[in-house]
Amino acid sequence: MSTTADEALGSPGPAEHGSKVRAFLRLVMIEHSVFALPFAYIAALTAMERLDGSVHWWRLLLVTVAMVGMRTFAMACNRIIDREIDARNPRTATRELVTGAVSVRSAWTGAIIALLVFLAAAALLNPLCLALALPAAVPMVLYPYGKRFTSFPHAILGVAQAIGPIGAWIAVTGSWSWDAVILGVAVGVWIGGFDLIFACQDVRADRAHGVKSVPARFGIPAALHGARAAHVVTTGLLAWYGVAIGAGAFYWVGLVVVAAAFVYEHTIVRPHDLSRLNRAFFQVNGFIGIALFVFALLDLIVRGLRG
């Protein structure tokens, strides 16, 4: 049947399907996978170096698919669950579910597809990954509800994000690793910390509509102090991880770069000046993940990891 006939019958043509897919990808901010993927790769490649010193490209691809699938599911659920809150906040009132660019039905369809992709990748990796897959999805759904019953939803987000490196290690070895837990907790504390910063811009709307967060309850200065403390702890945990895996010089240089980025991040965001918050959130945190991954990869190559 022709495109014209499809349109006459009310069926969406290829262009409309493409538009809906693009709108859904904007909804879940697919490009922000850069925040989580580098740490999953660090865990997976470190596990491979320990396993036999070789990069297992198929497993690495499945880790990527699983990470993107889970993150897409989490973001879609977040947007669906929060759509009424988003509509009342001027900053988020233009999001696709609020404006109607993406329907709730389409968003749920995308979320379910993403979850199925995640489960399929987990099944292809190993039995332990599959067994832990659905429990790993629970905090992803719990996080958006958190702001309705606790002033510390950032902690739930941290737990959700900590799962990535742990799962990536299990994907390679099929077994639990406390070294991966150290890295996972580091990632969780890091992301929970910069979520404290990000939430500062919504204090007025959150207080007006009863949305809970650390900045809304304790104020912006307290939230920024909490973020600084979280990032000090993150640096300490990353150092602990380096010791645990016997990291070499490149890793430690990377950690110094990360620490410097944290310092910069906290100098450009102040309680009475949030004008550079987006730079701190998007640019600096994206840089932190990529920088540590590059230095960790160089360190692994020096230690014998081969393609």
Summary of the structure (lengths in Angstrom):
residues: 307
radius of gyration: 20.4
end to end distance: 48.0
largest distance: 65.5
contacts: 1038
relative contact order: 0.12
helix: 80%
strand: 1%
